[in-house]
Amino acid sequence: MLNFAQKKNIGYAVIFWAGIVSVPAVQANRLETFMLDKVRNRIEFTTQVQVEPRGQIITNPTRLVIDLPGATYEGPTVRRNVGSMVQSLRVGRLDSITTRLVVEFAPDFNVDLLDQQPLRMEAKSPSRWSIQFPTTVAAAIQNTATTFIMPAIGQISSPFGWRIHPVTGVRTLHKGIDIAAPTGTPILAAAEGIVNDAGWDDGGYGNFVELRHPDGTLTLYAHASRILVSKGQEVSQGQLIAEVGSTGRSTGPHLHFEVMINKVAVDPSPYLRSDFVILNLASR
Ligand SMILES: [Zn+2]
């Protein structure tokens, strides 16, 4: 008959051997998703198993930082543009055992108001967490004019990014998205604003309209067959401003749509109306 100590040793031996003969069942706790919910003014994230997040608001520049100790993240830093007030979501590795989530705000965002509000982190389950934005942040997100409607009905035929230009054959940055649609299709103001410029562009845009929105963001609509607004005119969201065409450097009727923040063209897709911005990381 074995005494207690012997039983214990046998137990350890069994575990030890199990560890040698089979692949150890030690799995990294991965971050699965990181989501901004624009309707409910919160961010949510999920991990494979439970996690104890630490969150804080850091100023200069303002950002919300959430560290997930014990959650590993192997991939390169992922950054997703969101809009003008919440500028981006970022996921990266703080160290070998800690994943860091960052919500970056606009540089001019009023941080004094933020400091007075604690961060409310709530576990929906041990692996699914929700962080409600302070009311000041929520209001700022709602009040920015960077939620655009699709400016034309059609298929996105070319996304934002580097590509071989269809006319010149040279690798260039495609500074907007192309929406393929028949000539004459209405082009609508993506948001309310003022016509900053409208007319003919020799550089390739052909007939174009450029709108300035209340937060300073510019949107540009190129290759139009007809322009229906003039410089200085106020337009409302959804107003007819031009018609799709193939003027300028173009291979067929489409709308080339650009979004510019501080005069730099950014990928318009995150700014087009959507309730959620989701980073899906499960495949990484
Ligand atoms: Zn284009």
py3Dmol code that shows the C-alpha trace and the ligand (Angstrom):
import py3Dmol

protein = """\
ATOM      1  CA  MET A   1       0.000   0.000   0.000  1.00  0.00           C
ATOM      2  CA  LEU A   2       1.382   3.393  -0.956  1.00  0.00           C
ATOM      3  CA  ASN A   3       1.658   6.204   1.519  1.00  0.00           C
ATOM      4  CA  PHE A   4       0.601   9.746   0.667  1.00  0.00           C
ATOM      5  CA  ALA A   5       4.037  10.930  -0.451  1.00  0.00           C
ATOM      6  CA  GLN A   6       4.423   8.046  -2.861  1.00  0.00           C
ATOM      7  CA  LYS A   7       1.002   8.610  -4.370  1.00  0.00           C
ATOM      8  CA  LYS A   8       1.908  12.237  -4.921  1.00  0.00           C
ATOM      9  CA  ASN A   9       5.136  11.307  -6.680  1.00  0.00           C
ATOM     10  CA  ILE A  10       3.351   8.917  -8.972  1.00  0.00           C
ATOM     11  CA  GLY A  11       0.900  11.669  -9.791  1.00  0.00           C
ATOM     12  CA  TYR A  12       3.694  13.995 -10.788  1.00  0.00           C
ATOM     13  CA  ALA A  13       5.360  11.270 -12.817  1.00  0.00           C
ATOM     14  CA  VAL A  14       2.207  10.667 -14.787  1.00  0.00           C
ATOM     15  CA  ILE A  15       1.823  14.361 -15.556  1.00  0.00           C
ATOM     16  CA  PHE A  16       5.504  14.574 -16.498  1.00  0.00           C
ATOM     17  CA  TRP A  17       5.239  11.680 -18.924  1.00  0.00           C
ATOM     18  CA  ALA A  18       2.025  12.974 -20.364  1.00  0.00           C
ATOM     19  CA  GLY A  19       3.864  16.199 -21.069  1.00  0.00           C
ATOM     20  CA  ILE A  20       6.642  14.386 -22.910  1.00  0.00           C
ATOM     21  CA  VAL A  21       4.603  12.050 -25.074  1.00  0.00           C
ATOM     22  CA  SER A  22       1.929  14.465 -26.137  1.00  0.00           C
ATOM     23  CA  VAL A  23       2.138  18.038 -27.359  1.00  0.00           C
ATOM     24  CA  PRO A  24       1.829  20.237 -24.278  1.00  0.00           C
ATOM     25  CA  ALA A  25      -1.622  21.763 -24.154  1.00  0.00           C
ATOM     26  CA  VAL A  26      -0.187  25.165 -23.277  1.00  0.00           C
ATOM     27  CA  GLN A  27      -1.910  27.670 -25.545  1.00  0.00           C
ATOM     28  CA  ALA A  28      -1.265  31.359 -25.711  1.00  0.00           C
ATOM     29  CA  ASN A  29      -4.215  33.479 -24.734  1.00  0.00           C
ATOM     30  CA  ARG A  30      -4.852  35.312 -27.951  1.00  0.00           C
ATOM     31  CA  LEU A  31      -6.715  38.500 -28.567  1.00  0.00           C
ATOM     32  CA  GLU A  32      -9.539  37.639 -30.951  1.00  0.00           C
ATOM     33  CA  THR A  33     -11.332  40.877 -31.760  1.00  0.00           C
ATOM     34  CA  PHE A  34     -11.087  44.550 -30.927  1.00  0.00           C
ATOM     35  CA  MET A  35     -14.130  46.596 -31.844  1.00  0.00           C
ATOM     36  CA  LEU A  36     -15.322  50.185 -31.719  1.00  0.00           C
ATOM     37  CA  ASP A  37     -19.105  50.383 -31.388  1.00  0.00           C
ATOM     38  CA  LYS A  38     -20.003  53.878 -32.606  1.00  0.00           C
ATOM     39  CA  VAL A  39     -23.670  53.511 -31.708  1.00  0.00           C
ATOM     40  CA  ARG A  40     -23.186  52.449 -28.108  1.00  0.00           C
ATOM     41  CA  ASN A  41     -20.029  54.558 -27.667  1.00  0.00           C
ATOM     42  CA  ARG A  42     -17.816  51.826 -26.384  1.00  0.00           C
ATOM     43  CA  ILE A  43     -15.013  49.532 -27.318  1.00  0.00           C
ATOM     44  CA  GLU A  44     -15.153  45.787 -26.829  1.00  0.00           C
ATOM     45  CA  PHE A  45     -12.538  43.110 -27.040  1.00  0.00           C
ATOM     46  CA  THR A  46     -12.487  39.362 -26.708  1.00  0.00           C
ATOM     47  CA  THR A  47      -9.714  36.944 -25.854  1.00  0.00           C
ATOM     48  CA  GLN A  48      -9.545  33.160 -26.066  1.00  0.00           C
ATOM     49  CA  VAL A  49      -9.567  32.708 -22.305  1.00  0.00           C
ATOM     50  CA  GLN A  50     -10.095  35.041 -19.383  1.00  0.00           C
ATOM     51  CA  VAL A  51      -8.029  38.123 -18.898  1.00  0.00           C
ATOM     52  CA  GLU A  52      -7.666  40.930 -16.340  1.00  0.00           C
ATOM     53  CA  PRO A  53      -7.267  44.122 -18.379  1.00  0.00           C
ATOM     54  CA  ARG A  54      -5.693  47.312 -17.095  1.00  0.00           C
ATOM     55  CA  GLY A  55      -6.955  50.505 -18.668  1.00  0.00           C
ATOM     56  CA  GLN A  56      -5.981  54.134 -18.454  1.00  0.00           C
ATOM     57  CA  ILE A  57      -6.323  57.415 -20.306  1.00  0.00           C
ATOM     58  CA  ILE A  58      -3.005  58.978 -21.250  1.00  0.00           C
ATOM     59  CA  THR A  59      -2.703  62.584 -22.363  1.00  0.00           C
ATOM     60  CA  ASN A  60      -0.375  64.345 -24.769  1.00  0.00           C
ATOM     61  CA  PRO A  61      -1.560  63.056 -27.167  1.00  0.00           C
ATOM     62  CA  THR A  62      -4.828  61.758 -25.753  1.00  0.00           C
ATOM     63  CA  ARG A  63      -5.206  58.047 -25.977  1.00  0.00           C
ATOM     64  CA  LEU A  64      -6.932  55.253 -24.163  1.00  0.00           C
ATOM     65  CA  VAL A  65      -4.534  52.412 -23.404  1.00  0.00           C
ATOM     66  CA  ILE A  66      -5.623  48.947 -22.352  1.00  0.00           C
ATOM     67  CA  ASP A  67      -3.029  46.351 -21.410  1.00  0.00           C
ATOM     68  CA  LEU A  68      -3.892  42.683 -21.377  1.00  0.00           C
ATOM     69  CA  PRO A  69      -1.338  40.850 -19.213  1.00  0.00           C
ATOM     70  CA  GLY A  70      -1.174  37.191 -20.167  1.00  0.00           C
ATOM     71  CA  ALA A  71      -2.610  37.750 -23.627  1.00  0.00           C
ATOM     72  CA  THR A  72       0.052  37.257 -26.249  1.00  0.00           C
ATOM     73  CA  TYR A  73      -0.020  38.894 -29.621  1.00  0.00           C
ATOM     74  CA  GLU A  74       2.441  37.682 -32.230  1.00  0.00           C
ATOM     75  CA  GLY A  75       1.528  39.685 -35.300  1.00  0.00           C
ATOM     76  CA  PRO A  76       2.797  43.059 -36.407  1.00  0.00           C
ATOM     77  CA  THR A  77       1.085  46.141 -34.979  1.00  0.00           C
ATOM     78  CA  VAL A  78      -2.292  46.639 -36.616  1.00  0.00           C
ATOM     79  CA  ARG A  79      -3.597  50.166 -36.966  1.00  0.00           C
ATOM     80  CA  ARG A  80      -6.987  51.019 -38.344  1.00  0.00           C
ATOM     81  CA  ASN A  81      -8.101  54.553 -39.163  1.00  0.00           C
ATOM     82  CA  VAL A  82     -11.473  55.431 -37.729  1.00  0.00           C
ATOM     83  CA  GLY A  83     -12.307  59.112 -38.105  1.00  0.00           C
ATOM     84  CA  SER A  84     -11.377  62.592 -37.016  1.00  0.00           C
ATOM     85  CA  MET A  85     -12.212  62.397 -33.293  1.00  0.00           C
ATOM     86  CA  VAL A  86     -11.362  58.791 -32.562  1.00  0.00           C
ATOM     87  CA  GLN A  87      -8.508  58.630 -35.042  1.00  0.00           C
ATOM     88  CA  SER A  88      -7.483  55.019 -34.882  1.00  0.00           C
ATOM     89  CA  LEU A  89      -7.549  51.679 -33.154  1.00  0.00           C
ATOM     90  CA  ARG A  90      -4.183  50.038 -32.673  1.00  0.00           C
ATOM     91  CA  VAL A  91      -3.204  46.578 -31.461  1.00  0.00           C
ATOM     92  CA  GLY A  92       0.351  45.558 -30.750  1.00  0.00           C
ATOM     93  CA  ARG A  93       2.717  43.819 -28.417  1.00  0.00           C
ATOM     94  CA  LEU A  94       3.898  45.596 -25.263  1.00  0.00           C
ATOM     95  CA  ASP A  95       6.185  42.702 -24.284  1.00  0.00           C
ATOM     96  CA  SER A  96       6.257  38.936 -24.767  1.00  0.00           C
ATOM     97  CA  ILE A  97       3.261  38.340 -22.478  1.00  0.00           C
ATOM     98  CA  THR A  98       1.274  41.538 -22.802  1.00  0.00           C
ATOM     99  CA  THR A  99      -0.937  42.791 -25.612  1.00  0.00           C
ATOM    100  CA  ARG A 100      -1.644  46.512 -25.781  1.00  0.00           C
ATOM    101  CA  LEU A 101      -4.783  48.036 -27.261  1.00  0.00           C
ATOM    102  CA  VAL A 102      -4.794  51.733 -27.996  1.00  0.00           C
ATOM    103  CA  VAL A 103      -7.598  54.088 -28.987  1.00  0.00           C
ATOM    104  CA  GLU A 104      -6.036  57.250 -30.396  1.00  0.00           C
ATOM    105  CA  PHE A 105      -7.923  60.537 -30.256  1.00  0.00           C
ATOM    106  CA  ALA A 106      -7.436  63.712 -32.278  1.00  0.00           C
ATOM    107  CA  PRO A 107      -4.414  65.753 -31.079  1.00  0.00           C
ATOM    108  CA  ASP A 108      -6.628  68.748 -30.258  1.00  0.00           C
ATOM    109  CA  PHE A 109      -9.119  66.729 -28.248  1.00  0.00           C
ATOM    110  CA  ASN A 110     -10.012  68.371 -24.913  1.00  0.00           C
ATOM    111  CA  VAL A 111      -8.291  66.227 -22.315  1.00  0.00           C
ATOM    112  CA  ASP A 112      -9.268  68.243 -19.231  1.00  0.00           C
ATOM    113  CA  LEU A 113     -12.756  66.860 -19.445  1.00  0.00           C
ATOM    114  CA  LEU A 114     -11.435  63.353 -19.880  1.00  0.00           C
ATOM    115  CA  ASP A 115      -9.340  63.489 -16.718  1.00  0.00           C
ATOM    116  CA  GLN A 116     -12.399  63.903 -14.548  1.00  0.00           C
ATOM    117  CA  GLN A 117     -14.005  60.714 -15.710  1.00  0.00           C
ATOM    118  CA  PRO A 118     -12.950  57.261 -14.599  1.00  0.00           C
ATOM    119  CA  LEU A 119     -12.720  54.457 -17.124  1.00  0.00           C
ATOM    120  CA  ARG A 120     -15.512  51.959 -16.685  1.00  0.00           C
ATOM    121  CA  MET A 121     -14.448  48.470 -17.645  1.00  0.00           C
ATOM    122  CA  GLU A 122     -17.047  45.780 -17.537  1.00  0.00           C
ATOM    123  CA  ALA A 123     -16.655  42.046 -18.107  1.00  0.00           C
ATOM    124  CA  LYS A 124     -19.494  40.570 -20.163  1.00  0.00           C
ATOM    125  CA  SER A 125     -17.704  37.312 -19.549  1.00  0.00           C
ATOM    126  CA  PRO A 126     -14.119  36.691 -18.324  1.00  0.00           C
ATOM    127  CA  SER A 127     -12.931  36.765 -21.933  1.00  0.00           C
ATOM    128  CA  ARG A 128     -15.193  39.532 -23.274  1.00  0.00           C
ATOM    129  CA  TRP A 129     -14.823  43.071 -22.034  1.00  0.00           C
ATOM    130  CA  SER A 130     -16.577  46.319 -22.711  1.00  0.00           C
ATOM    131  CA  ILE A 131     -15.314  49.820 -22.012  1.00  0.00           C
ATOM    132  CA  GLN A 132     -17.847  52.610 -22.177  1.00  0.00           C
ATOM    133  CA  PHE A 133     -16.520  55.951 -23.373  1.00  0.00           C
ATOM    134  CA  PRO A 134     -16.953  58.847 -20.954  1.00  0.00           C
ATOM    135  CA  THR A 135     -19.927  60.993 -22.003  1.00  0.00           C
ATOM    136  CA  THR A 136     -17.645  63.792 -23.214  1.00  0.00           C
ATOM    137  CA  VAL A 137     -15.940  61.400 -25.627  1.00  0.00           C
ATOM    138  CA  ALA A 138     -19.245  59.940 -26.760  1.00  0.00           C
ATOM    139  CA  ALA A 139     -20.590  63.420 -27.520  1.00  0.00           C
ATOM    140  CA  ALA A 140     -17.466  64.332 -29.469  1.00  0.00           C
ATOM    141  CA  ILE A 141     -17.711  61.184 -31.591  1.00  0.00           C
ATOM    142  CA  GLN A 142     -21.372  61.853 -32.340  1.00  0.00           C
ATOM    143  CA  ASN A 143     -20.729  65.483 -33.263  1.00  0.00           C
ATOM    144  CA  THR A 144     -18.013  64.908 -35.817  1.00  0.00           C
ATOM    145  CA  ALA A 145     -19.114  65.147 -39.401  1.00  0.00           C
ATOM    146  CA  THR A 146     -16.909  62.336 -40.618  1.00  0.00           C
ATOM    147  CA  THR A 147     -19.651  59.795 -40.975  1.00  0.00           C
ATOM    148  CA  PHE A 148     -20.187  59.895 -44.699  1.00  0.00           C
ATOM    149  CA  ILE A 149     -22.872  58.324 -46.780  1.00  0.00           C
ATOM    150  CA  MET A 150     -21.843  56.481 -49.948  1.00  0.00           C
ATOM    151  CA  PRO A 151     -21.640  59.305 -52.520  1.00  0.00           C
ATOM    152  CA  ALA A 152     -22.913  57.129 -55.396  1.00  0.00           C
ATOM    153  CA  ILE A 153     -24.666  53.827 -55.845  1.00  0.00           C
ATOM    154  CA  GLY A 154     -22.353  51.338 -57.498  1.00  0.00           C
ATOM    155  CA  GLN A 155     -19.643  48.782 -56.963  1.00  0.00           C
ATOM    156  CA  ILE A 156     -16.289  49.730 -55.474  1.00  0.00           C
ATOM    157  CA  SER A 157     -14.038  48.858 -58.403  1.00  0.00           C
ATOM    158  CA  SER A 158     -10.733  50.023 -56.965  1.00  0.00           C
ATOM    159  CA  PRO A 159      -9.859  50.539 -53.288  1.00  0.00           C
ATOM    160  CA  PHE A 160      -7.513  53.061 -51.702  1.00  0.00           C
ATOM    161  CA  GLY A 161      -3.827  52.153 -51.793  1.00  0.00           C
ATOM    162  CA  TRP A 162      -0.828  51.438 -53.978  1.00  0.00           C
ATOM    163  CA  ARG A 163      -1.620  50.033 -57.400  1.00  0.00           C
ATOM    164  CA  ILE A 164      -0.442  49.940 -60.986  1.00  0.00           C
ATOM    165  CA  HIS A 165      -2.254  52.886 -62.525  1.00  0.00           C
ATOM    166  CA  PRO A 166      -4.722  51.644 -65.204  1.00  0.00           C
ATOM    167  CA  VAL A 167      -3.830  54.495 -67.601  1.00  0.00           C
ATOM    168  CA  THR A 168      -0.154  55.328 -66.947  1.00  0.00           C
ATOM    169  CA  GLY A 169       0.990  51.807 -65.975  1.00  0.00           C
ATOM    170  CA  VAL A 170       3.079  53.340 -63.182  1.00  0.00           C
ATOM    171  CA  ARG A 171       2.890  52.195 -59.549  1.00  0.00           C
ATOM    172  CA  THR A 172       1.103  55.051 -57.765  1.00  0.00           C
ATOM    173  CA  LEU A 173      -0.895  55.657 -54.627  1.00  0.00           C
ATOM    174  CA  HIS A 174      -4.581  55.536 -55.450  1.00  0.00           C
ATOM    175  CA  LYS A 175      -5.723  58.340 -53.155  1.00  0.00           C
ATOM    176  CA  GLY A 176      -9.400  57.422 -53.073  1.00  0.00           C
ATOM    177  CA  ILE A 177     -11.901  54.719 -53.888  1.00  0.00           C
ATOM    178  CA  ASP A 178     -13.497  54.176 -57.282  1.00  0.00           C
ATOM    179  CA  ILE A 179     -17.209  53.514 -57.479  1.00  0.00           C
ATOM    180  CA  ALA A 180     -18.174  52.122 -60.889  1.00  0.00           C
ATOM    181  CA  ALA A 181     -21.541  53.435 -62.095  1.00  0.00           C
ATOM    182  CA  PRO A 182     -23.135  54.419 -65.417  1.00  0.00           C
ATOM    183  CA  THR A 183     -22.691  57.940 -66.782  1.00  0.00           C
ATOM    184  CA  GLY A 184     -25.341  60.214 -65.293  1.00  0.00           C
ATOM    185  CA  THR A 185     -25.602  58.359 -61.960  1.00  0.00           C
ATOM    186  CA  PRO A 186     -26.199  60.940 -59.189  1.00  0.00           C
ATOM    187  CA  ILE A 187     -23.169  61.961 -57.115  1.00  0.00           C
ATOM    188  CA  LEU A 188     -24.296  62.969 -53.629  1.00  0.00           C
ATOM    189  CA  ALA A 189     -22.584  65.081 -50.990  1.00  0.00           C
ATOM    190  CA  ALA A 190     -21.193  62.558 -48.495  1.00  0.00           C
ATOM    191  CA  ALA A 191     -21.882  65.013 -45.660  1.00  0.00           C
ATOM    192  CA  GLU A 192     -23.011  68.617 -45.248  1.00  0.00           C
ATOM    193  CA  GLY A 193     -20.484  71.267 -46.166  1.00  0.00           C
ATOM    194  CA  ILE A 194     -19.460  74.061 -48.477  1.00  0.00           C
ATOM    195  CA  VAL A 195     -18.231  73.702 -52.059  1.00  0.00           C
ATOM    196  CA  ASN A 196     -14.521  74.427 -51.647  1.00  0.00           C
ATOM    197  CA  ASP A 197     -13.798  74.122 -55.346  1.00  0.00           C
ATOM    198  CA  ALA A 198     -15.528  72.879 -58.475  1.00  0.00           C
ATOM    199  CA  GLY A 199     -14.562  72.830 -62.124  1.00  0.00           C
ATOM    200  CA  TRP A 200     -12.035  71.260 -64.477  1.00  0.00           C
ATOM    201  CA  ASP A 201      -8.735  69.763 -63.356  1.00  0.00           C
ATOM    202  CA  ASP A 202      -5.931  69.220 -65.878  1.00  0.00           C
ATOM    203  CA  GLY A 203      -4.112  66.851 -63.537  1.00  0.00           C
ATOM    204  CA  GLY A 204      -6.420  63.936 -64.287  1.00  0.00           C
ATOM    205  CA  TYR A 205      -9.519  64.474 -62.166  1.00  0.00           C
ATOM    206  CA  GLY A 206     -11.467  65.991 -65.054  1.00  0.00           C
ATOM    207  CA  ASN A 207     -14.681  67.600 -63.797  1.00  0.00           C
ATOM    208  CA  PHE A 208     -14.509  67.574 -60.012  1.00  0.00           C
ATOM    209  CA  VAL A 209     -16.197  68.904 -56.890  1.00  0.00           C
ATOM    210  CA  GLU A 210     -14.419  69.402 -53.584  1.00  0.00           C
ATOM    211  CA  LEU A 211     -16.421  69.913 -50.375  1.00  0.00           C
ATOM    212  CA  ARG A 212     -15.223  71.284 -47.051  1.00  0.00           C
ATOM    213  CA  HIS A 213     -17.054  69.824 -44.053  1.00  0.00           C
ATOM    214  CA  PRO A 214     -17.589  71.506 -40.658  1.00  0.00           C
ATOM    215  CA  ASP A 215     -14.643  69.714 -38.994  1.00  0.00           C
ATOM    216  CA  GLY A 216     -12.279  70.758 -41.810  1.00  0.00           C
ATOM    217  CA  THR A 217     -12.284  67.416 -43.587  1.00  0.00           C
ATOM    218  CA  LEU A 218     -12.371  67.655 -47.400  1.00  0.00           C
ATOM    219  CA  THR A 219     -14.080  65.253 -49.784  1.00  0.00           C
ATOM    220  CA  LEU A 220     -13.400  65.160 -53.512  1.00  0.00           C
ATOM    221  CA  TYR A 221     -15.555  63.771 -56.320  1.00  0.00           C
ATOM    222  CA  ALA A 222     -13.777  63.318 -59.653  1.00  0.00           C
ATOM    223  CA  HIS A 223     -14.362  62.342 -63.338  1.00  0.00           C
ATOM    224  CA  ALA A 224     -17.917  63.789 -63.321  1.00  0.00           C
ATOM    225  CA  SER A 225     -19.854  64.217 -66.564  1.00  0.00           C
ATOM    226  CA  ARG A 226     -21.718  67.214 -65.139  1.00  0.00           C
ATOM    227  CA  ILE A 227     -21.142  69.546 -62.186  1.00  0.00           C
ATOM    228  CA  LEU A 228     -24.319  70.823 -60.537  1.00  0.00           C
ATOM    229  CA  VAL A 229     -22.920  73.093 -57.787  1.00  0.00           C
ATOM    230  CA  SER A 230     -20.588  76.077 -57.705  1.00  0.00           C
ATOM    231  CA  LYS A 231     -17.806  77.303 -55.447  1.00  0.00           C
ATOM    232  CA  GLY A 232     -18.994  78.728 -52.101  1.00  0.00           C
ATOM    233  CA  GLN A 233     -22.378  77.009 -52.232  1.00  0.00           C
ATOM    234  CA  GLU A 234     -23.672  75.267 -49.099  1.00  0.00           C
ATOM    235  CA  VAL A 235     -24.751  71.672 -49.545  1.00  0.00           C
ATOM    236  CA  SER A 236     -26.546  69.242 -47.264  1.00  0.00           C
ATOM    237  CA  GLN A 237     -25.746  65.568 -46.831  1.00  0.00           C
ATOM    238  CA  GLY A 238     -27.165  63.561 -49.713  1.00  0.00           C
ATOM    239  CA  GLN A 239     -27.625  66.593 -51.975  1.00  0.00           C
ATOM    240  CA  LEU A 240     -27.078  66.032 -55.704  1.00  0.00           C
ATOM    241  CA  ILE A 241     -23.795  67.782 -56.587  1.00  0.00           C
ATOM    242  CA  ALA A 242     -22.701  66.161 -59.857  1.00  0.00           C
ATOM    243  CA  GLU A 243     -23.215  63.208 -62.176  1.00  0.00           C
ATOM    244  CA  VAL A 244     -20.902  60.273 -62.803  1.00  0.00           C
ATOM    245  CA  GLY A 245     -18.798  60.427 -65.942  1.00  0.00           C
ATOM    246  CA  SER A 246     -15.401  59.497 -67.332  1.00  0.00           C
ATOM    247  CA  THR A 247     -13.731  62.879 -67.730  1.00  0.00           C
ATOM    248  CA  GLY A 248     -10.005  63.397 -67.091  1.00  0.00           C
ATOM    249  CA  ARG A 249      -7.702  60.401 -66.709  1.00  0.00           C
ATOM    250  CA  SER A 250     -10.263  57.630 -66.614  1.00  0.00           C
ATOM    251  CA  THR A 251     -10.878  54.310 -68.363  1.00  0.00           C
ATOM    252  CA  GLY A 252     -14.651  54.239 -67.949  1.00  0.00           C
ATOM    253  CA  PRO A 253     -17.527  55.877 -66.084  1.00  0.00           C
ATOM    254  CA  HIS A 254     -16.918  55.895 -62.340  1.00  0.00           C
ATOM    255  CA  LEU A 255     -16.760  58.184 -59.341  1.00  0.00           C
ATOM    256  CA  HIS A 256     -13.325  58.675 -57.791  1.00  0.00           C
ATOM    257  CA  PHE A 257     -13.986  59.664 -54.161  1.00  0.00           C
ATOM    258  CA  GLU A 258     -11.322  61.044 -51.821  1.00  0.00           C
ATOM    259  CA  VAL A 259     -11.284  62.005 -48.157  1.00  0.00           C
ATOM    260  CA  MET A 260      -8.591  64.434 -46.986  1.00  0.00           C
ATOM    261  CA  ILE A 261      -7.699  65.180 -43.389  1.00  0.00           C
ATOM    262  CA  ASN A 262      -5.224  68.027 -42.934  1.00  0.00           C
ATOM    263  CA  LYS A 263      -4.895  67.936 -46.749  1.00  0.00           C
ATOM    264  CA  VAL A 264      -3.611  64.353 -46.683  1.00  0.00           C
ATOM    265  CA  ALA A 265      -5.682  61.761 -48.539  1.00  0.00           C
ATOM    266  CA  VAL A 266      -6.739  58.890 -46.289  1.00  0.00           C
ATOM    267  CA  ASP A 267      -8.583  55.651 -46.956  1.00  0.00           C
ATOM    268  CA  PRO A 268     -12.254  56.717 -47.216  1.00  0.00           C
ATOM    269  CA  SER A 269     -13.694  53.322 -46.288  1.00  0.00           C
ATOM    270  CA  PRO A 270     -13.475  53.709 -42.481  1.00  0.00           C
ATOM    271  CA  TYR A 271     -15.338  57.020 -42.785  1.00  0.00           C
ATOM    272  CA  LEU A 272     -18.239  55.693 -44.768  1.00  0.00           C
ATOM    273  CA  ARG A 273     -21.285  55.188 -42.636  1.00  0.00           C
ATOM    274  CA  SER A 274     -20.960  52.173 -40.422  1.00  0.00           C
ATOM    275  CA  ASP A 275     -21.863  51.424 -36.854  1.00  0.00           C
ATOM    276  CA  PHE A 276     -18.807  49.341 -36.056  1.00  0.00           C
ATOM    277  CA  VAL A 277     -15.080  49.299 -36.678  1.00  0.00           C
ATOM    278  CA  ILE A 278     -13.809  45.793 -36.069  1.00  0.00           C
ATOM    279  CA  LEU A 279     -10.287  44.459 -35.942  1.00  0.00           C
ATOM    280  CA  ASN A 280     -10.520  40.718 -36.345  1.00  0.00           C
ATOM    281  CA  LEU A 281      -7.316  39.177 -35.122  1.00  0.00           C
ATOM    282  CA  ALA A 282      -8.305  35.539 -34.672  1.00  0.00           C
ATOM    283  CA  SER A 283      -6.518  34.436 -37.835  1.00  0.00           C
ATOM    284  CA  ARG A 284      -3.191  35.986 -36.827  1.00  0.00           C
TER     285      ARG A 284
END
"""
ligand_1 = """\
1
ZN
Zn -9.811 56.548 -58.517
"""
view = py3Dmol.view(width=600, height=400)
view.addModel(protein, "pdb")
view.setStyle({"model": 0}, {"cartoon": {"style": "trace"}})
view.addModel(ligand_1, "xyz")
view.setStyle({"model": 1}, {"stick": {}})
view.zoomTo()
view.show()
